[in-house]
């Protein structure tokens, strides 16, 4: 049975993961509504984000249910390791295919469709961190989404000013991924019986992702400096 402290720690984890992975979504919202009048922009952002949240909650609940199927925790964990690595190496600059809506309805549709297409990383991360608790999923999204909508610019500025936030987010994702793998039904009994190996495995995944991402990022920076 989950204690209150464990519940709130998991909730903080989910909100943090949502915020770390929400940079793209915040940019999409801005791009989709940029050609609308200011008053209509607010409506597009509110309705579009509302629709995206409903879809996100449904998708996450479906993924939480799917993760009960044998081996899918392992698959989800491996996917999340890739997402943790991508978080460190992706420059998030590819938004050329996001068209600005010319009407309220088209802007809302763009926000919902784009968010659904880009939200796989959030869904897998939140599903893994929730430990099959649907209440955590719902509360976490309801807390984080208003922050994303109204405070996304500030949060992106914070990340740009303090790059270590991205490394922290990547470490949390890697921890969630490795925990999903150790919780896989076929491995769970072994890891529970060998706690030292379990924590060494988790540490290895976290350090491996951070080192690989850091080295790739440095390589990208060197390439861009030589090209310029």
N, C-alpha and C positions, 0 to 999 in steps of 0.2 A: 504493500500500500504506500502511495506517495505521501511524503510529509509536505507541510505547507512550504517549508524552505526549498525543497526540491522542486515543487510546482513553480514557485516564483523564479528560481534560478533558470529553469527550463524556459519560462516565459520571457525572461530577459534575453536568453540565448536566441530565441525565435525572433524577437523584435530586432535584435542586433543584426542577425543574418538578413532579415528583410531589408533593413536600412543599407547594409553593405552592398547587397545585390540590386538595389533599386535605382542606381545611378542612371542606367539606360532607360528605365521606365519613366523617370522624371523628365529626361530629355525628350522622350517620345511625346509625353503629355504637352510639353511646351511647343514642340514642332507641329503637332497636329492642330493646335488651337491658335497658332501664331497669326493667321490671317483674319481672325474674327474680331468684331468690335469688343472692347474691354468688358462690357456687361455680359455679352454672349460668351466670351472666353471663360468667365467664371462658371457659367452654366455647363459648358462643354467639359470643363475640368471636373466639376462635381459629379455630373451624370455619367461621364465616361469612366471616371475612376470608380464610381459606385458599381457600375456594371462589371468592370474589371475585377473588383474585389469579390463580388458574388461568384464569378467564374473561377477565381483563384481559390476560394474556399471550397467549392465543389471539387475542383481538380485535386486539391491537396487531400481532401477526405478520401477521394478515389485512390490516390497513390498510397495513403496510409493503409487503406484496406488491401490494396494489391501487395504491399510489403509483407503481408501475412503469408503470402504464397512462398513455398520453399525456393531458395536461391535468389529471390528478388531483392532481399536485403543486401546480399553480396553485390548484385548488379548495380543497385542504387548507390552503394558505397563507392564502387569503382567509378561510376559516373560523377559522383560528388568530388572525388579526388581530382578528376579532370577539370571540374568547375573551379575548385580551389586554386589549381595551377593557372587556369585561364584568367582568374581574377587578378593575379599578379602580372601577367604578361600582355593582357588585352588593353589596347589604348582607347577602346570604346568610341572610336571615331567613325564607324561605318553606320551612318544614319541617313544616307542619301536616298533610300527607298521610302522614307516616311514622308508622305505628301500632306501638306497643310489642307485641312478641310475648308471648303468654301461656304458651308452651312453648318448649323448647330448639329444636325443629324449626322452629316458626313464626318465631322470632327469627333463626335462621340463614337461612331463606328470604328474610326481609325484608331482611337485610343484603346478600345476594347480588343480589337483584332490584334494590334501590335503587341499589347501587353500579354495576350494569350500566347502569341508566337514566341515572345521573348521570356516568358515567365517560367520555363521548365526548370531552370536552376533554382529559383525561389521555391518552387513546389517540392522538388526533391529534397532540398535543404531543410525546409520547414517540416516535411513529413518525417525525415530522419530524426530531427531534433525533438519532435513532439512525443516520441515513445508511445505512439498509438493513442494519444489523448486528444480527442476531437475538440474539447473545450479549450485546450492550449492553442490549437490551430486557429480557432475562431477569434479568441481574445487577442492573440498575437498579431493577427492581420488587422483587426479593428483598431489596435493601438498604432501600428506602424504605418498604415496607409495614410491617415491624415498627416502624419509627420512627413511622409514622402511628398504628398501633394503641396503642403504649405511650407515645409521647411527643407525641401530638396535642394534648393540653391545654396542655403547655408551649409547643409551637410556635405555637398560636393566641394564647397570652398574649404571646409574643415579637412576633408580628405586630401585636397591639393596642398594645403598648408602643413598637414601632419601625415606624411606618407606612411608612417608606421601603422595608421589605422587600417590600411589595406592589408598589411602583413598580419595584423591581429585578426582581421576578418578571415583571411585565408587560413590561418591557424585554427580558428573556430570551425571552419568548414572541414578542414582535414581531420580535426578531432571528431566531428559528427560523422564523417565518412568512415573513419576507422572503428568508431563505436557501432555503426550499422553492421560492419563486417563481423565484428566480434559477437554481435547479437544474433547473427544468422543462425537459425536452428541447428544446422549441421555442425557448426563450430562452437556454439554457446557452451555446451557442457565442458569441452576441452579448455576453453579460455577461463571459465569460472573455476576450474580445478587447477589452473596454472596462472595465478594472478600476475606474477612477475612477468611471464611471457606476454600476457595481455597488455600490460602497461608499456612494456618494451616495444611491442608491435605498434601501439598507438603513437608512442613517441617517435618511432622510426618513420611512420607515415607523415606526421606533422613536420619533422625536421627535413625529410626528403622533399616534400612539396615546397616548403619555404626555400630550401637551397636551390632546387631546380628552377623555381620561379624567379628567384633573385638572380641567378646566373643568366637565365634567358633575358631578363630585363636589362641587365648590364650589357649583354651582347647586342640587344636592339638599340640601346643608347649609343654604343660605339659605332654601329652601322649608320645610324642617322647622323651622327657627328661627322663621319667621313664623307657621307653623301652631300652634306651641306658645306 
